[in-house]
Amino acid sequence: MNTQQHTVSRRDFIRISAFAGGGLVLGFKLFSSCGPQQEAGVIYELNAFVKIDTNGEVTLMNPNPEIGQGVKTALPMLVAEELDVDWQDVKVEQAGLDTGKYRRQIAGGSGSVRDSWESFRKAGATARQMLINAAAATWDVAPGDCTTEKGQVIHHDSGRKLGYGELVERAATLEVPEDVPVKPIASFAIIGQWIPNVDNSAIVTGQYKYGIDTKREGMRYAALVRPPAFGQTLKAYDDTETLQQQGVERVLRIDNKIAVLGRSTWEVMQGAKKIKAEWEDGEQMESTADYQRKFREIVARRPAGDPQRKDGDVQQAYNNAAKVFEAVYEAPFLAHNTMEPMNFYADVRADGVELYGPIQTPERTRATVAKLVDVPEEKVTVMMTRMGGGFGRRLMSDFVEEAALVSKTAGVPVNLIWSREDDMGGGYYRPMCTYRYKAAVDADGRLIAWQHQSVGTTGNPARAGSFPAGAVPNLQVDAQEYKTPVTTAPWRGPIHNFIAFSEQSFFDEVAHAIGKDPVTFRLEVLEQAKQQPAGELEYDPDRFAGVIKKAAAMAGWGTPKGPNIFQGVAAQYSFNSYVAQVAEVEKRDDGKLKIKRIYCAVDCGIVVNKSGAENVVEGGIIDGIGHAMYPELTLTRGKPDQLNFNTYRMIRMAEVPEIEIQFIESDIDPTGLGEPGLPPAGPAVANAAYAATGVRLRTQPFVKSGLFA
């Protein structure tokens, strides 16, 4: 039987599309109305997301990129909840870029669920109401006399039932209802449950195909030779030995890089190693030591320019203070190091461009590539694959642009694949920054002044509204960018990933210096924010205090754990969510420290998928500890010193502590979760290390301090 497709009117399509920006591809099989051997029927679109086959199959499209944050599971749960189907019958797929149907097709800022919460539920509820209306018309009864259950519409009085597949043809002809109510929270049957990731089986059995696995007829693999140091330009190259490499077919110059094309990844990578290139240094060939020296000099001077935020008068507060404290913190460059290195498939033709692979920003990438290869944007298609990690690196489209340029120049489709050395040595990195803090307390130990001054290789190394902003009567935030050829990009929990360490560590320093318990001091300052807010207050003091109290209770804060067990606390508000953590370290007989346990409390509003939520927070904690403890990327005259994991130290499985996570019960709409678990981990460990040793850690990585086993 041939499958036909029926589409609702453009008017109705637009009306319902507006409900459901953000996206996913879901398909569920409704066994209540069809058997497993049922042939394909006629497919009808109820809106931009919901398609139902007359045999009972339902498909929902998912436009949002999946980078491991779990949206490919969580977003379908929103629709399935309101559509009233059995989650066990759900299958999920991925949609490509389509700005005519969807909005916000991006993975970044921990925003997928919070931005889709209302629209996705509304899309499911609207489709469900259309099916109810179709059943009511069929039975000649009032829609209010009907209900739904697991893919069927049921008439209360008669007990008659019709499956969604039996109703979709008629439903597609009806007017799309407006302002359909969604379920009350108390009625949720899917949202808030523990649901495994929909791709788990395919991933663990090796069946899942990532961008790096892409193979197409006529395709060639490509590897690029890039400048070994930031700021260098290509003068000349000799490709004689490369062209003798088995499997290598062509060598091309692509702007400041050299492309090697051939039949396999291995062959082109080997050929790339045989290129003899001559590079010319630029004017700014700086080393890590140069940045450290210059940054320290900058933050030691009086801030230049207008402050990002200024409440009260910090200088006057210092003059009247009982005590003033000051400290400097330093953040190194860090690589993103996704498990799947950068890669992308591109086929640039005269009549259009096909792009296929792992990208967090498909819409922006399409626009960039269209301009780059001089093709109208409407003739560029982008299909996103599930990513083997993103962490902000794939917000950048440089590797997609490279693939498109190679394809256009060579006249063939290519799969451009980076090696690990390319990935780690070619940027983009977490920015390198230096932070100087100054604080003052009055005679009663009340925090009366707080000053933040920072510089970094990023446009804005500060967060002007970060705690304790809004709680201190005199506060000033100054930040400036240091221009450099080194390319940087958002790195999981941008800026928060380090500023939480510097702020929460310095906050701890002040607490200890005035003889106050670190938890008590934080709660006192949050009470100041609640009772006497100063300037704009971005966070809710009660919710912030709630996670601190919860984490402290989980950890038994203040209760002796033994002579060699020490604790440290940290908390951060980011992406509209609140996370507090208590780290527990053990001091061994040799005096070295071992991180034993992390207690974590999270307030992210309603938790859509408890399994995915716990997974992403736990991953963030491990990521936060690992990158605070072990790696740094240093430069010598613009050249990265670390190019692979033999010199770039990552956390190991045996070094991961026990982790206990609890979510605050809430009826508030969901907030961000992909990133907020990371920022508090580093400072919690640093503050625990101080409790154990009396040594303050102000520079990462911590392993260089010699305190840890």
SULTA-V780326 format. One record per pair of residues at least 4 apart in sequence whose ideal C-beta (glycine too) atoms are under 6 Angstrom apart, sorted by the first residue. I is the first residue (numbers start at 1). J is the second residue. Records with the same first field share a line. If there is no record, write none. Layout:
I = J + J
//
This chain:
1 = 39
3 = 40
4 = 42
5 = 43
6 = 44 + 172
7 = 45
8 = 12 + 13 + 45 + 172
12 = 176
13 = 17
15 = 176
16 = 47 + 126 + 176
17 = 48 + 101
19 = 119 + 122 + 123
20 = 49 + 119 + 120 + 123
21 = 102 + 103 + 104 + 119
22 = 64 + 104 + 115 + 116
23 = 62 + 63 + 64 + 102
24 = 62 + 75 + 76
25 = 61 + 62 + 93 + 94 + 95
26 = 60 + 76 + 92
27 = 59 + 91
28 = 58 + 85 + 89 + 90
29 = 57 + 89
30 = 56 + 151 + 163 + 164
32 = 151 + 152 + 163
33 = 56 + 163 + 165 + 166
34 = 38 + 55 + 56 + 165
38 = 55
41 = 53 + 54 + 55
42 = 54
43 = 51 + 53
44 = 52 + 168 + 172
45 = 51
46 = 50 + 127 + 130
47 = 123
48 = 101
49 = 60 + 61 + 123
50 = 60 + 127
51 = 59
52 = 58 + 164 + 168
53 = 57
54 = 165
55 = 165
56 = 163 + 165
60 = 79
61 = 95
62 = 94 + 95
63 = 95 + 102 + 105
64 = 71 + 112
65 = 107 + 360 + 384
66 = 71 + 72 + 386
67 = 107 + 387 + 390
69 = 616 + 674
70 = 74 + 612 + 616
71 = 75 + 112
72 = 92 + 198
73 = 195 + 197 + 198 + 609 + 612
74 = 113 + 608 + 609 + 612
75 = 116 + 120
76 = 80 + 92
77 = 190 + 191 + 608 + 609
78 = 120 + 121
79 = 83 + 120 + 123 + 124
80 = 85 + 87 + 90 + 190
81 = 190 + 191
82 = 121 + 124 + 125 + 182
83 = 124 + 127 + 128
84 = 128 + 148
85 = 151
86 = 150
87 = 190
92 = 198
96 = 383
97 = 105 + 362 + 382
98 = 102
104 = 115
105 = 362 + 363
106 = 361
107 = 360
108 = 360 + 395
110 = 575 + 672 + 673 + 674 + 675
111 = 115
113 = 608 + 670
114 = 670 + 671 + 672
116 = 120
117 = 669 + 670
118 = 122
121 = 182
125 = 180 + 182
126 = 180
128 = 148
129 = 177 + 180
130 = 171 + 174
131 = 153 + 164 + 167 + 171
132 = 143 + 146 + 153
133 = 143 + 174
134 = 167 + 170 + 171
135 = 146 + 153 + 162 + 167
136 = 141 + 143 + 146
139 = 155
141 = 145 + 155
145 = 156
146 = 153 + 155
147 = 154
148 = 153
151 = 164
152 = 161 + 163
153 = 162
154 = 161
155 = 160
162 = 166 + 167
167 = 171
183 = 187
185 = 667
188 = 192
191 = 608
194 = 610 + 611
195 = 609 + 611
196 = 200
199 = 203
202 = 207 + 208
203 = 208
209 = 213
210 = 340 + 385 + 388
211 = 343 + 357 + 358 + 385
212 = 340 + 343
214 = 345 + 415
216 = 413
219 = 413 + 415
220 = 261 + 412 + 414
221 = 262 + 264 + 265 + 268 + 415
222 = 259 + 261 + 406 + 414 + 416
223 = 260 + 268 + 269 + 272
224 = 257 + 259
225 = 258 + 272 + 275
226 = 257 + 426
227 = 232 + 279
228 = 639
229 = 638 + 639
230 = 485 + 486 + 638
231 = 282 + 284 + 285 + 485 + 638
232 = 279 + 281
233 = 256 + 280
234 = 256
235 = 278 + 280
236 = 278
237 = 258 + 275 + 277
238 = 276
239 = 243 + 251 + 275
241 = 274
242 = 248 + 251 + 271 + 274 + 275
245 = 270 + 271
247 = 262 + 263 + 264 + 267
248 = 260 + 262 + 267 + 271
249 = 261 + 262
250 = 261
251 = 260
252 = 259 + 409
253 = 258
254 = 259 + 405 + 406
258 = 275
259 = 406
260 = 268 + 271 + 272
261 = 410
262 = 267 + 268
263 = 267
265 = 417
269 = 419
281 = 285
284 = 485
285 = 637 + 638
286 = 290
287 = 635 + 636 + 637
288 = 634 + 635
291 = 295 + 432
295 = 434 + 455
298 = 455
299 = 434 + 436 + 453 + 455
303 = 453 + 478
307 = 476 + 477 + 478
308 = 462 + 464 + 477 + 479
309 = 464 + 477
310 = 476
311 = 475 + 534 + 535
312 = 473 + 474
313 = 474
314 = 449 + 451 + 474 + 476
317 = 440 + 448 + 449 + 474
318 = 324 + 440
321 = 440
322 = 441 + 442 + 443
323 = 441
324 = 440
325 = 439 + 510 + 513
326 = 438
327 = 437 + 506
328 = 436
329 = 435 + 502 + 698
330 = 434 + 699
331 = 433 + 498
332 = 432 + 632
333 = 429 + 432 + 633
334 = 430 + 627
335 = 424 + 429 + 633
336 = 391 + 393
338 = 388 + 389 + 393
339 = 388 + 389
340 = 388
341 = 418 + 420 + 423
342 = 399 + 418 + 423
343 = 357 + 417
344 = 357 + 399 + 400 + 403 + 416
345 = 356 + 357 + 415
346 = 355 + 403 + 404 + 407 + 414
347 = 354 + 407 + 413
348 = 353 + 373 + 404 + 407 + 408
352 = 379
353 = 375 + 380
354 = 381
355 = 382
356 = 383
357 = 385
358 = 385 + 387 + 394
359 = 365 + 384 + 394
360 = 390 + 394 + 395
361 = 365 + 395
362 = 382 + 384
365 = 397 + 400
366 = 380 + 382
367 = 377
368 = 397
369 = 404
370 = 375 + 377 + 380
372 = 401
373 = 404 + 408
375 = 379
390 = 394
391 = 492
392 = 489 + 490 + 491 + 492
395 = 490
396 = 428 + 489
397 = 401
402 = 416
403 = 414 + 416
406 = 410 + 414
407 = 413 + 414
418 = 422 + 423
420 = 644
421 = 425 + 643 + 644
422 = 426
424 = 643
425 = 640 + 643
427 = 487
428 = 487 + 488 + 489
429 = 488
430 = 491
431 = 456 + 457 + 458 + 488
432 = 457
433 = 454 + 456 + 461
434 = 455
435 = 454 + 502
436 = 453
437 = 452 + 506
438 = 451
439 = 450 + 510
440 = 448 + 449
441 = 445 + 447 + 514
442 = 446 + 448
445 = 514
447 = 472 + 525
449 = 474
450 = 468 + 472 + 475
451 = 476
452 = 477
453 = 478
454 = 461 + 462 + 479
455 = 480 + 482
456 = 461
457 = 482 + 484 + 486 + 488
458 = 488
459 = 481
460 = 479
461 = 479
462 = 477 + 479
463 = 495 + 499
464 = 477
465 = 469 + 538
468 = 472 + 525
469 = 475
470 = 529 + 533 + 535 + 537
471 = 525 + 528 + 529
473 = 534
490 = 494
492 = 675 + 678
493 = 497 + 675 + 678 + 679
495 = 499
496 = 500 + 574 + 679
497 = 678 + 679
499 = 503
500 = 504 + 572 + 679 + 680 + 683
501 = 505 + 682 + 683
504 = 570 + 683
505 = 683 + 686
508 = 518 + 687
511 = 516 + 518 + 521
516 = 520 + 521
518 = 569
519 = 552 + 557 + 569
522 = 548
523 = 545
526 = 541 + 544 + 545
527 = 531
528 = 532
529 = 533 + 541
530 = 541
533 = 537
539 = 544 + 573
543 = 578 + 603
544 = 573 + 578
546 = 664
547 = 578 + 580 + 601 + 603
548 = 571 + 580
550 = 601
551 = 580 + 581 + 582 + 599 + 601
552 = 557
554 = 599
555 = 582 + 599
561 = 565
564 = 586 + 587
565 = 586
566 = 585 + 688 + 691 + 692
567 = 582 + 584 + 688
568 = 583 + 684 + 687 + 688 + 691
569 = 582
570 = 581 + 680 + 683 + 684
571 = 580 + 680
572 = 579 + 679 + 680
573 = 578
574 = 676 + 679
575 = 672 + 675 + 676
576 = 671 + 672
577 = 604 + 671 + 672 + 676
578 = 603
579 = 602 + 676 + 677 + 680
580 = 601
581 = 598 + 600 + 680 + 684
582 = 599
583 = 598 + 684 + 685 + 688
584 = 596 + 597
585 = 593 + 595 + 688 + 692
586 = 594 + 596
587 = 593 + 692
588 = 592
592 = 709
593 = 689 + 692 + 707 + 708
594 = 709
595 = 657 + 685
596 = 657
597 = 657 + 658
598 = 621 + 657 + 659
599 = 660
600 = 661
601 = 662
602 = 617 + 663
603 = 664
604 = 671 + 673
605 = 666 + 668 + 669 + 670 + 671
606 = 666 + 670
607 = 613 + 663
608 = 670
613 = 673
614 = 661
616 = 673 + 674
617 = 661 + 677
618 = 659
620 = 677 + 678
621 = 659 + 677 + 681
622 = 626 + 656
623 = 678
624 = 678 + 681 + 682
625 = 629 + 681
626 = 651
628 = 682 + 700 + 702
629 = 701 + 702 + 703
630 = 649 + 651 + 701 + 703
631 = 648 + 649
632 = 701
633 = 642
634 = 641
635 = 640
636 = 641
642 = 647 + 648
651 = 655
672 = 676
680 = 684
683 = 687
686 = 697
689 = 693 + 697 + 707
690 = 696
693 = 707
697 = 702 + 705
703 = 708
//
